[in-house]
Amino acid sequence: MTTPPTASSPAKSLPATMRALVKEKAAPGLAFQGARPLPKGSLRGVAGAGQPGEPGATEALIRVTHTGICGTDRHIWEWDDWASSRIPVGIITGHEFVGVVERVGSSVEGIKPGMRVSAEGHITAGADYNSRTGNAHIARDTSIIGVDRDGCFADYIMMPACNLWQVHESIPDNWAAVMDPLGNAVHTVMAAGVSAKSVLVTGVGTIGLMAVTVARAAGAARIFAVDVDERRLDLARRLGADHAFDARKGDDWIEEVRTRTRGEGADALLEMSGAPSAIDAGFKALRNGGVAALLGIPSKPFEFDLTRNIVFKGAAVLGINGRRMFETWYQMEDLLMSGRVHLDDVLTHEFPLEEYEKAFDAMRSGEAIKVVMRM
């Protein structure tokens, strides 16, 4: 960490430009820009704000040190239907990061230059119904870094100081860089209330694997994992899954889950894949009266038997979006510091920013599970 300046010392000088990965064209890929202007703070009547690198009154400038590549970033890279309908051309992408505070606005309290921080990437004014009743993660005015506004695949990012989370010194940088997706897993697991329950995880990609280790730490009695990638199923077993099934071999696993749960089915379904076939099979394997927490996002609408899977089953269905602000962050920190949740097996690859094409290739090919880029 850097040493925070004293009240009488000048602010640390900043470079004139920075490196960044930019969605330069409405086409697949990202562009590396080596001389991008530093982000500007919000004007809002603050003298000096609006200049590159100068925060607004309630903002902080962060020097990014590590970033994680997410499935959303893959959609943006490939420029699929969702990305082309949502992502503005010219935006700096990326939303998972850890870094060091360089400058803070005049009204910021509790955040100082030199602090190592991650951040909640969902930004809201905090004035709508959900924000004021404990559900700011689903505020109607949410703006997401790297999606709606410039993100963290850059040397610097400007953030509202209230969105920052000081990272405990015992948490390594590469873990801190992926607290965003870990938060998705923690939110899903905690919402389903898995303690002493049989838990089915459909889809053990990065967040599904995190959900396995979090569910084990949260006291799940038994964990079943389903996927189509044997390597990831092996890792799920190492992380705490009692049984792991390859969905490519058919649906016999559904009956096996029932057999191992007194003929009833799993108490809780954590749906992490977004695959229509996995969602349907997951509900079939869920017991009557069970809880389904859905995080995976299907690529397009699909036919689903609501009557059989939900109404007659009496299932409780939870839509999971992002992380609870900031309940999930406290839970993440406690789980990581307890030593009961480890991320080293999930973080398989690390590249410098300049090798971003190799980083995305490793992720898109399936060679990597989770990729971190060093700035």
matplotlib code that plots the C-alpha trace (Angstrom):
import matplotlib.pyplot as plt

x = [0.0, 1.0, 1.2, -1.8, -0.7, -0.9, -3.2, -0.2, 1.2, 0.3, -1.8, 0.2, 0.9, -1.0, 0.0, -1.6, -3.1, -3.8, -4.2, -7.7, -9.6, -12.4, -15.4, -14.2, -16.5, -19.9, -18.2, -16.5, -13.3, -12.0, -9.3, -6.3, -5.8, -2.5, -3.2, -6.8, -7.6, -8.0, -11.6, -13.3, -15.2, -18.8, -19.1, -22.1, -20.9, -17.5, -14.6, -11.9, -14.0, -14.5, -10.8, -9.1, -8.2, -10.0, -12.9, -16.2, -17.1, -18.3, -16.1, -12.7, -10.1, -8.8, -5.6, -6.6, -4.1, -6.0, -9.2, -11.3, -12.8, -16.5, -19.1, -20.6, -17.3, -17.3, -20.8, -19.4, -16.3, -18.4, -20.9, -24.0, -27.6, -27.6, -24.4, -25.3, -28.6, -27.1, -23.4, -22.6, -19.7, -16.7, -17.1, -14.3, -15.4, -14.8, -16.5, -14.5, -11.4, -9.2, -7.0, -5.6, -7.3, -5.3, -7.5, -10.8, -13.4, -13.8, -16.8, -15.6, -15.2, -13.7, -11.9, -8.3, -5.6, -3.5, -6.4, -6.8, -10.3, -12.8, -16.2, -19.8, -20.3, -24.0, -24.4, -27.6, -28.7, -30.2, -33.5, -36.0, -38.2, -35.8, -32.8, -34.6, -35.9, -32.7, -32.8, -30.5, -29.1, -32.3, -32.8, -34.6, -31.9, -29.0, -26.0, -23.3, -19.6, -18.3, -21.9, -23.6, -20.6, -16.8, -15.4, -12.2, -10.2, -8.0, -5.3, -7.8, -11.5, -13.7, -16.2, -18.7, -16.8, -19.9, -19.5, -16.0, -15.1, -11.8, -10.2, -8.8, -5.0, -5.3, -7.2, -4.8, -5.2, -6.4, -9.1, -10.1, -10.3, -13.2, -15.3, -18.0, -18.7, -18.0, -20.8, -23.2, -22.5, -22.8, -26.0, -27.5, -26.5, -27.6, -30.9, -31.7, -30.9, -28.8, -27.8, -28.5, -30.2, -29.5, -28.4, -28.4, -26.1, -26.8, -23.9, -20.5, -18.8, -16.9, -19.8, -21.3, -18.0, -17.9, -21.4, -20.3, -17.5, -19.7, -22.6, -20.2, -19.0, -22.6, -23.4, -25.1, -25.8, -25.2, -24.3, -25.1, -23.4, -24.4, -22.6, -21.4, -17.6, -15.9, -12.9, -15.2, -17.2, -13.9, -13.1, -16.6, -15.9, -12.7, -14.4, -17.1, -19.7, -20.7, -21.9, -21.2, -23.1, -22.4, -25.6, -24.3, -25.0, -28.7, -31.2, -30.7, -29.0, -32.4, -33.6, -30.3, -30.7, -34.2, -32.9, -30.3, -32.9, -35.5, -37.2, -38.2, -35.6, -33.2, -34.3, -32.6, -31.8, -29.0, -29.4, -26.2, -26.1, -28.9, -29.3, -33.0, -32.4, -30.6, -33.3, -36.0, -34.0, -33.2, -36.8, -37.6, -34.9, -36.3, -38.6, -42.1, -42.0, -38.3, -36.5, -35.1, -32.6, -32.0, -28.9, -28.1, -29.4, -30.8, -29.6, -33.2, -36.8, -37.7, -40.7, -41.1, -43.8, -44.8, -47.7, -45.7, -42.4, -43.7, -47.4, -48.1, -44.7, -45.3, -41.8, -40.5, -38.6, -36.1, -34.6, -31.0, -29.4, -26.0, -25.1, -27.0, -25.5, -23.7, -24.8, -23.3, -19.9, -19.7, -20.6, -17.9, -15.3, -16.1, -16.1, -12.7, -11.1, -12.5, -10.4, -13.4, -13.7, -10.7, -10.5, -7.1, -8.5, -11.0, -8.5, -6.7, -5.0, -3.4, -2.2, -0.8, -3.2, -1.2, -1.9, -5.7, -6.3, -4.6, -6.7, -10.0, -8.9, -8.2, -11.6, -13.6, -11.9, -12.8, -9.1, -9.4, -12.0, -11.5, -9.0, -7.4, -5.5, -2.7, -2.5]
y = [0.0, 3.6, 5.9, 8.2, 11.9, 14.1, 17.1, 19.4, 17.2, 17.6, 15.0, 12.4, 13.4, 11.4, 10.4, 12.3, 9.1, 5.5, 2.1, 0.7, -2.0, -0.4, -1.6, 0.5, -0.9, -2.7, -5.9, -8.8, -8.1, -5.3, -2.6, -1.8, 1.9, 3.0, 6.7, 7.0, 10.1, 9.5, 9.3, 12.6, 13.2, 14.4, 18.1, 18.8, 22.2, 21.1, 23.4, 21.6, 18.4, 17.4, 17.4, 14.1, 12.3, 14.7, 13.2, 14.9, 15.7, 12.2, 10.1, 8.4, 7.7, 4.1, 2.8, -0.7, -3.5, -6.6, -7.4, -10.5, -11.5, -12.4, -14.2, -10.8, -9.6, -12.7, -11.6, -8.1, -9.5, -11.8, -9.0, -11.3, -10.1, -9.1, -7.1, -5.3, -4.2, -3.0, -2.0, 1.5, 1.6, 3.4, 2.2, 0.8, -2.7, -4.8, -4.8, -7.0, -5.4, -4.5, -1.4, 1.4, 4.7, 7.6, 10.6, 11.3, 14.0, 16.8, 15.3, 11.7, 10.2, 6.9, 6.3, 7.6, 7.5, 4.3, 2.1, -1.2, -1.5, -3.5, -2.1, -2.9, -2.3, -1.5, 2.2, 3.9, 7.2, 5.5, 7.3, 4.8, 2.4, -0.6, 1.4, 2.9, -0.5, -2.6, -3.8, -1.4, -4.2, -4.2, -0.4, 0.8, 3.3, 1.0, 1.7, -1.0, -0.3, -1.8, -2.2, 1.2, 3.4, 3.0, 0.0, -1.3, -2.8, 0.3, 1.7, 4.0, 4.0, 6.7, 5.4, 6.8, 6.4, 4.8, 1.9, 1.0, -1.9, -1.8, -5.2, -6.9, -7.3, -11.1, -11.4, -11.7, -9.4, -12.1, -13.2, -9.5, -8.9, -11.5, -10.5, -9.4, -13.0, -14.5, -12.2, -13.7, -17.2, -16.1, -14.2, -17.3, -19.7, -17.5, -16.7, -20.4, -21.1, -24.2, -25.1, -28.8, -29.2, -31.2, -28.8, -29.3, -27.0, -27.0, -25.6, -25.5, -22.8, -20.2, -19.0, -22.5, -23.8, -20.9, -21.8, -25.3, -24.2, -21.5, -24.0, -26.4, -23.6, -22.6, -26.0, -27.8, -31.5, -32.8, -31.2, -32.5, -30.9, -31.2, -30.0, -31.1, -30.6, -33.5, -31.4, -28.9, -31.7, -33.1, -29.7, -29.5, -32.8, -31.4, -28.2, -30.1, -31.7, -35.2, -36.3, -34.8, -35.9, -35.5, -34.3, -35.5, -39.0, -38.4, -37.6, -40.7, -38.4, -37.0, -40.3, -40.8, -37.4, -38.6, -41.9, -40.2, -37.8, -40.4, -40.3, -36.7, -34.7, -31.9, -29.3, -26.5, -25.8, -23.3, -22.8, -21.3, -22.3, -20.5, -23.5, -24.4, -28.1, -27.7, -25.4, -28.0, -30.9, -29.0, -28.4, -32.1, -33.0, -30.5, -31.8, -30.6, -27.5, -26.9, -23.6, -22.7, -19.8, -18.8, -16.9, -18.3, -16.2, -18.0, -16.6, -16.3, -17.0, -20.7, -22.9, -23.9, -26.0, -23.6, -25.8, -28.9, -27.4, -24.6, -24.5, -28.2, -28.6, -25.7, -24.5, -21.2, -19.4, -16.7, -14.5, -13.6, -10.5, -9.2, -8.9, -7.5, -4.1, -4.6, -7.6, -10.0, -8.2, -8.7, -12.4, -12.7, -11.2, -13.5, -16.6, -15.8, -14.8, -17.9, -20.1, -22.2, -20.7, -20.8, -19.5, -20.7, -23.8, -21.6, -18.9, -20.9, -18.3, -14.9, -12.6, -9.0, -6.5, -6.3, -10.1, -9.5, -11.5, -14.5, -14.0, -13.9, -16.9, -19.0, -18.1, -18.6, -21.9, -23.4, -23.9, -21.5, -21.5, -18.0, -15.5, -12.5, -9.8, -7.9, -4.2]
z = [0.0, -0.4, 2.6, 2.9, 2.5, 5.5, 5.6, 4.6, 1.9, -1.8, -3.6, -5.5, -9.0, -11.7, -15.2, -18.1, -19.7, -18.9, -20.6, -21.1, -22.9, -24.9, -26.9, -29.8, -32.5, -32.7, -33.5, -31.7, -29.6, -27.5, -28.4, -26.3, -26.0, -24.5, -24.1, -22.8, -20.7, -17.0, -15.8, -14.7, -11.5, -11.3, -11.7, -9.5, -8.5, -7.1, -8.0, -9.9, -10.5, -14.1, -14.8, -15.6, -12.4, -10.1, -8.1, -7.4, -3.8, -2.9, -5.3, -5.2, -7.9, -7.7, -9.3, -10.4, -9.7, -10.6, -12.5, -13.1, -16.5, -16.1, -18.3, -19.0, -20.4, -22.7, -24.0, -24.6, -26.4, -28.6, -29.2, -29.0, -29.1, -25.4, -25.7, -28.9, -27.4, -24.1, -24.3, -25.6, -28.1, -26.7, -23.2, -21.0, -20.0, -16.9, -13.5, -11.1, -9.5, -6.6, -6.4, -4.3, -3.6, -5.1, -4.5, -2.7, -3.0, -0.4, 1.3, 1.5, 5.0, 6.0, 2.7, 2.4, -0.2, 0.1, 1.1, -0.8, -2.0, -4.1, -5.0, -5.4, -9.2, -9.0, -8.6, -7.6, -6.3, -3.2, -3.5, -4.9, -2.9, -3.0, -2.1, 1.0, 2.1, 2.1, -1.5, -3.2, -5.3, -7.4, -7.5, -10.6, -11.4, -11.2, -13.4, -13.7, -14.2, -17.4, -18.8, -18.5, -17.6, -17.8, -16.0, -14.5, -17.5, -17.1, -14.9, -13.1, -12.4, -10.7, -8.2, -5.7, -2.4, -0.8, -3.2, -2.0, 0.2, 2.1, 1.6, 4.7, 4.6, 4.9, 1.6, -1.4, -4.4, -6.8, -4.4, -3.8, -7.5, -7.8, -4.8, -7.3, -8.6, -5.2, -4.0, -6.6, -5.2, -1.5, -2.2, -4.0, -1.2, 1.7, 0.0, -0.3, 3.4, 2.8, 6.4, 7.1, 3.7, 0.6, -2.1, -5.9, -7.9, -11.7, -13.6, -12.1, -14.0, -12.0, -9.8, -9.5, -8.2, -5.8, -4.7, -3.9, -1.6, 0.0, 0.5, 2.2, 4.5, 5.2, 6.6, 3.7, 4.6, 1.1, -2.1, -5.6, -8.7, -12.3, -15.4, -18.8, -18.2, -16.4, -15.3, -13.6, -12.0, -10.6, -9.1, -7.7, -5.8, -4.5, -3.3, -1.4, -3.6, -2.3, -5.8, -9.2, -12.3, -16.0, -17.7, -21.1, -19.9, -19.6, -16.8, -14.7, -12.1, -11.3, -9.9, -8.1, -6.3, -5.3, -4.1, -1.9, -0.4, 0.9, -2.5, -2.1, -4.1, -3.1, -0.5, -2.4, -6.1, -6.9, -10.6, -12.0, -15.7, -17.4, -19.7, -20.3, -20.0, -16.7, -15.3, -16.2, -14.8, -11.7, -10.9, -11.6, -9.0, -6.4, -3.7, -3.3, -1.2, -2.0, -2.7, -6.0, -6.2, -9.8, -10.8, -14.3, -17.2, -20.3, -23.6, -24.8, -23.7, -23.6, -22.9, -19.2, -17.5, -14.7, -13.6, -13.0, -11.8, -9.6, -8.9, -8.2, -6.6, -4.2, -4.9, -3.6, -6.4, -5.8, -8.5, -7.6, -8.9, -7.9, -4.2, -1.3, -0.5, 1.8, 3.7, 1.2, 1.4, 5.2, 4.6, 1.9, 4.1, 7.1, 4.9, 3.3, 6.6, 8.3, 6.0, 5.1, 1.6, -0.7, -4.3, -5.5, -7.2, -9.1, -10.1, -12.7, -15.0, -14.6, -17.4, -17.6, -19.2, -22.4, -23.0, -22.8, -26.0, -24.5, -21.3, -23.2, -25.4, -22.3, -20.9, -24.1, -25.0, -21.6, -20.8, -17.8, -15.1, -13.8, -15.3, -13.5, -15.3, -13.6, -14.3]

ax = plt.figure().add_subplot(projection="3d")
ax.plot(x, y, z, "-o")
ax.set_aspect("equal")
plt.show()
